[in-house]
Amino acid sequence: MGFDRPHAATLSFPRVAPEKGEALSSWLARIARAHLLDLDHVGDEIGCAVQLVDHAPSDSTVTQIGRRTAVDFDRVRAAVHPLLTSLDRPVRGELDWRVCPACLTEDVEAGRAPHLRVAWVHPLSTVCLKHRSPLQIPTDLQAMAMLPMDVALPRQDHGLTCVRKEPLDSFLLAASLVDPAKPASPDLETLVGEIRDLVDALSVQMNFALGRGAALTLFEQPRRDRHIAPMALTLPDGLMTGLDPADRLLFARAAIALRWPSPGYHQEREVLGDWFSRVVAVVVPKGRRRVIADCGMDPLGLLAVALPAQPFHQLRRRAKDWSEDMRARWSRAEQLAALAGLN
Ligand SMILES: [Zn+2]
């Protein structure tokens, strides 16, 4: 079969062609299925774990995939998201897949193999731009149609199927910023850094005066009536890559909603307003509450009020690298936290 020959086209027959816009890991998983191989074996053949191949593979990995599959280098390279970096590589080494169910249904109806799109693999991509619907962790049925048998099925988070209580516009904006079909925005690195910092902040145990739970609970409680366990007491560094795929999606969506809240915070007022008043009632001295209420309700302010002193000051240091509008919002959030008397 030639598996022992380093350059043999061992994965070229039966032939499995990449679909247009298909992500590299998805194509390799379909090759594994067609060849009755497990993913680890395909990983050995190409010199890179299939689970990590979407995250900035080296030219030598792309070349080796081209040799093994007898497909041109450029065509293999086209299956790689141009903006995904090795910093986004999941440290747990699991397949970081999220899918649009409507796109997968269209694949089947059109007689194509259901497949993962390159556009879905970036952590800032949380909705399908075509159907304007939330990406989801593949269900068991979807995963079984796309993956070889040896892959463990992903944990689901059914709460994420609905975006009714979140600013869909912000998800669409974030997804279009990392759309591989468009030129990258010059400040993308800063924006992605802000999302990473916000994910870190959302994972921290909130001020104990407010209760036990990650700061994300402040946003998940009113949205989906649920408590999120804290992951750290001080600000972690790059937590997003250490989360499982369902939590990565959950935290990325919350951070995106915080980064690009609805204009005038209208939607936040509707969904989080009550909650905000309750937080203020717990942490703000009575005489200052009216002033706080007048400050409006930037959800970043809610986060600043809820963070304990140490992670608050850690986040404050990171905020110096944020973009101009975020720095302005943070400085108002700091004032709010000072008024509350906590930070
Ligand atoms: Zn779709």
Residues whose N, C-alpha, C, O or C-beta is under 5 A from the ligand:
A	BS01	ZN	C100 A102 C103 C128 K130 H131
